[in-house]
Amino acid sequence: MIEPLVETVKALGRKRFTVEYPEERESLPDSYRGMLKLDMETCISCSACEKICPNKTITMVEIITDKGLKKMPQIGIERCLFCALCEEVCPPKCLTLGKDTDIYETYDKRTLIKRPEELE
């Protein structure tokens, strides 16, 4: 009956086997593809990114800018393959893949749909 108590006290004195993760962030390779970034100033609303997306993750939505209404890409991150086809086909190169690693850190699935304003 006293053995479990003795083992528990011994375990408190031992060195821990696990460490808090990540103690420090790993460096990412140059080929890493993270969250999409959008330069709203150079976007020409061509919809090429929407047409090429294999998972139909990108939809064009109207937003109000200082120049009036403009169609910009909205991204559903939960379905994105990070294939970079949208980046390759973008004529003004306004849509690029960044290196953000905290893409999926959320408790609400609705936050995985990124409006154009959130992609800056």
N, C-alpha and C positions, 0 to 999 in steps of 0.2 A: 504494500500500500504506500510505503514511503519512497520506493524506487522511482516512480514517475516524478515526484517532487525533486529528488536529488538530480535526476537527469535534466530537469528544467533549469535548475540553478546552475549546473555545469554549462548548459547551452548558452546561458546569458553571458558567461565569461569568455566564450569562444569568439574568434574572429568571424565576421559575417562572410558568407559565401557570395552574396549578391551585392551589387552596387547600384546606386541610382542611375538610371539610363536616360538620356545620354549625359555622361559626365562632361564631355565636351563634344561638340559637333564634328562629324567627319568632314573632310574636304571632299567636295563633289568633283567628279570627272568633268572635263569640258563637254562631253557628249550628253550630260544630264539634261533632261527636259522636265521643267517644272511648270508653274502657273503661267498662263498666257498673259501677255501685256499688250495693251492697245494704246497707240498714239492717236488720240481723237482728232488732233489738228490735221494730220496728214491722211486720214482715212477718206477715201473718195466714194464710199458707199457702193462699190462695184458688185458686192455679193459673191465674189469668187470664192471666199473662204466658206461660205454657206454651201455652195454648190459642190465643192470638193470633199467636204467632210464625210468620211465613210460611215460614221455613226449618227449622222444628222444631229450633232451636238450643237452646232452653231445655227442660230436663227437671227434674222435681221429684225431689229425693233427700231421704232422711231423715237428719237430723243430730241429735246429742244436745246439748241445751241445758240450762241450769240448771232449766228447767221441764219437762224430759223430752224425748221424741222430737217433732220438728217437721219438716215438709216445707218445704224451701227450694229456690229455683231454682239449678240448675247450668248454666253457660253454656259452649257450645262456640264460642269466639271465631272459630275458623277458618271458620265458616259464617255468622257474624253479618253482617247487612246494615247494622246501625246505623240502622235505620229508625225507632226510637223508639216503635214501637207498644206494646212492653212497658211503657215508661215512661208512656205515655198511659193505658193500661188499668188500671194498678196503683191499687187503691182507696186504700191508705194512703200512696201515693207513696214507697214504700220502695226502689223500683228506679229509678235515675236514670242518665243517661249523663254521664260525667265528661269531662275534657279530656286524659286521658292519651294521649300520642303514641307511646309505646314498646310498643304492644300486640303487634306481630308480631316484636319483637326476641328471637328464640329460635333455638336449634339443635335443639330437641326438640319435635316436634309435640304430644306429650302435655302439654306445659305450656300449650297453648292451651285446654285444658278447665279451666275455673275453678270450683272448689267454692265453696259459699256463704261459707265462712270467708275465702277469698281475695278476695272481692268487697267486703270492708269497706273 
